[in-house]
Amino acid sequence: MIGIVSYLLFFVTVALSYGVAVLGLNVQWGAAGLFNVGVAGFAAVGAYVCAWITAAPADSHWGGFGLPIALGWAGAMAAAAGVAAIVGAATLRLRADYLAITTFGAAVSLQLVALNAQTLTGGPFGIAFIPRPFSALADQPLAFAAANCALVVVVTGLLFVGLERLTRSPWGRVLRALREDEAAAAALGKAPATFRLQAFVIGAALMGLAGAMQAQFFGFIAPDNFLPAFTFQVWVMLVLGGSGNNFGALLGAVLTWALWTGSGTLVSILVAPEYQSRAASLRVVAIGVVLALVLLLRPRGLVGERPTVSRGIG
Amino acid sequence: MIGQILVDGVTSGAMIALGAIGVTLTYGLLRFANFAHGEFATWGAYAAMVIAAALGGAGEPLGDLTFGWHMIAALLGAVLLTALLAVALDWLLFARLRKQGSAIVLVIASFGASLALRSALEFSFGPQPYYYSREIAMTVRLGAGMRATWDQMFVLAVALALMAGTHLMLQYTALGRSLRATSENPDLARLAGIDVARVIKITWLLGGGMAAAAGVFLGITVQLRPTMGFELVLPLFAAAILGGIGSVPGAMVGGIVIGIAEAAAVPIAGAQYRAAVAFVVMLAMLLLRPRGLFGAREA
């Protein structure tokens, strides 16, 4: 019983850490229409920076300052935002699909650095022994899982409320206006480049935070965690839930993660051990098909964007 | 040293160029960046392996090559099958999404299609590498310290011939003219009586077939892996952007340039950063001259 409950708590913890990345993507794509295919890259930056800041010193990688976890999360967000500011300043003025290609390229290049800059990142072996929040409770599994889950629920909740306010604020309105009709918004004196860069940087900071949270909850990161499949998962979560809707983003994250881990559990029960890595690739096929079906049959996702009207007009 | 970089760069660049033809054509015509294009190369390479195995191996080696007529038959079969796969994917997925109107949704869909296609191959053949032939590749001295395998020479010659053929077809036949006209302005082309649906189908056939040839050539000169095409995606886009989106001669030149840049970067940055080279070249091009070397259209 305790096993099942703490498993469920851990499930929610991980699903919501993905949810934070999906919220970030929703700021970029849902609100501003910025097509980022490099989610994994920003999450990787966050995860590694957080590991450097919080882990104990080690010979296998750089950093290891042993600082508090809150500092690690703040550092992760700042670093991912910084990388996004550079990538965005260079590419946001280009057409949407060029942004897609360049963010994809940036993520691939960042993953290569994580894999090969061994003295910084530990290379293919990654960084282990990243301190987990509430490690004082580690000998009581249930309390430990509950505390971690509560932490991620609170953080996600705060982000949700904040983003909801932001979406309804004049700032969010400008973003949607730019997304729908750039020329008209520009004619009203809104600088497209500035607003887009802000949305891109905020979204990337959330992706960095998601990477840091996962590093912390798993206690271990490796370059393999940040392959393009990660980006794809986050996209499926947003598209399934309904882009442009923060609640949809979180709903999509939980549902997709349930499908993903559920099919994984099914595979490990039903499939003989020697075929399991092959069966794992079938799961990726399945998730690709799910995405295609959602795009074809229900392009707005489960929830979809609600029309937002200013107070006093609606 | 520099000569050898050129030999290796031009050979791998020719394969990038073959794949980039399809990227630039579909991008120019349908206005979307197809992330699944690299998978056509992978599927082509594996299709050729299956066909060759059905024929009983790569065949009695021709001269100093590592393969024989079986492999050439397999190449033709793979090109045909992959061309059909490309048309089928368009019919199943992209054409339906085009009707919904948003071009950018196509990019997400192609990203999903790419992962699904790649994982399906990984499911069928496993992650381990394959080779068409276990023969030892004979090298030929080209003078000035340059050497290449006969396989490389063969691949380069066929790739250049395919590119020349594509270029002549686009430039001088009625089909080529209607293709270029549709890419320039689909509505006007339709008014002029061009069957746009047929042009789109032929574009996929051509792009898928050329990518399959590139995949088979990669399989001959390097090896087959489920990720081989996915690792091509960035070089393919880089080549298409470098040459100017929509320009087939541009994609060819862009491919060769990327190939040489990758080969030249290996002694400087190490082979492990090879994949980042295409990204750096592409980023520089986008910042300095977004419409590419030969592109007419502003990015």
Contacts between the chains, C-beta under 8 A, distances in Angstrom:
chain1	res1	chain2	res2	distance
A	33	B	104	7.9
A	35	B	104	5.6
A	35	B	107	6.6
A	37	B	35	7.6
A	37	B	107	7.7
A	37	B	111	6.5
A	90	B	283	6.6
A	90	B	286	7.8
A	90	B	287	6.1
A	91	B	283	7.7
A	91	B	286	6.8
A	94	B	286	6.0
A	94	B	290	6.4
A	94	B	299	5.6
A	95	B	299	5.6
A	96	B	104	5.4
A	97	B	27	7.9
A	97	B	31	7.9
A	97	B	32	6.3
A	97	B	33	4.3
A	97	B	103	7.5
A	97	B	104	6.8
A	97	B	107	5.8
A	98	B	33	7.9
A	98	B	241	7.5
A	98	B	286	6.3
A	98	B	290	7.6
A	98	B	299	5.9
A	100	B	33	5.9
A	100	B	104	7.8
A	100	B	107	5.4
A	101	B	33	5.7
A	101	B	234	8.0
A	101	B	237	4.8
A	101	B	241	7.4
A	101	B	282	7.3
A	102	B	279	7.8
A	102	B	282	7.3
A	102	B	283	6.3
A	102	B	286	6.7
A	104	B	35	7.4
A	104	B	233	7.7
A	104	B	234	7.2
A	105	B	234	5.4
A	105	B	237	7.7
A	105	B	238	8.0
A	105	B	276	8.0
A	105	B	278	7.5
A	105	B	279	3.6
A	105	B	282	6.5
A	105	B	283	7.1
A	106	B	279	7.2
A	108	B	234	6.0
A	108	B	275	6.0
A	108	B	276	7.2
A	108	B	279	6.7
A	109	B	275	7.5
A	109	B	276	4.2
A	109	B	279	5.2
A	109	B	280	7.9
A	112	B	272	6.8
A	112	B	273	5.9
A	112	B	275	6.0
A	112	B	276	5.4
A	115	B	272	7.3
A	116	B	270	7.6
A	116	B	272	4.5
A	116	B	273	6.7
A	228	B	111	7.9
A	228	B	115	7.5
A	228	B	230	7.8
A	229	B	115	6.5
A	231	B	111	8.0
A	232	B	111	6.2
A	232	B	112	6.7
A	232	B	115	5.5
A	235	B	108	6.0
A	235	B	111	7.0
A	235	B	112	8.0
A	236	B	112	7.5
A	239	B	108	6.7
A	277	B	126	7.9
A	277	B	127	7.3
A	278	B	122	7.4
A	278	B	123	5.2
A	278	B	126	6.5
A	279	B	123	7.7
A	281	B	119	4.0
A	281	B	120	7.5
A	281	B	122	4.2
A	281	B	123	4.4
A	282	B	119	7.0
A	282	B	123	5.2
A	283	B	119	8.0
A	284	B	115	5.5
A	284	B	116	6.9
A	284	B	118	8.0
A	284	B	119	3.8
A	285	B	115	7.9
A	285	B	116	4.7
A	285	B	119	4.7
A	285	B	120	5.2
A	285	B	123	6.9
A	287	B	112	7.9
A	287	B	115	7.7
A	288	B	112	4.3
A	288	B	113	6.5
A	288	B	115	5.0
A	288	B	116	3.0
A	288	B	119	7.3
A	289	B	116	6.2
A	291	B	108	7.3
A	291	B	109	7.3
A	291	B	112	4.1
A	292	B	93	5.7
A	292	B	109	5.9
A	292	B	112	5.7
A	292	B	113	7.0
A	292	B	116	7.8
A	295	B	97	6.3
A	295	B	105	5.9
A	295	B	108	6.9
A	295	B	109	5.4
A	295	B	112	8.0
A	296	B	93	7.5
A	296	B	96	5.6
A	296	B	97	6.9
A	299	B	100	6.1
A	299	B	102	8.0
A	299	B	105	6.9
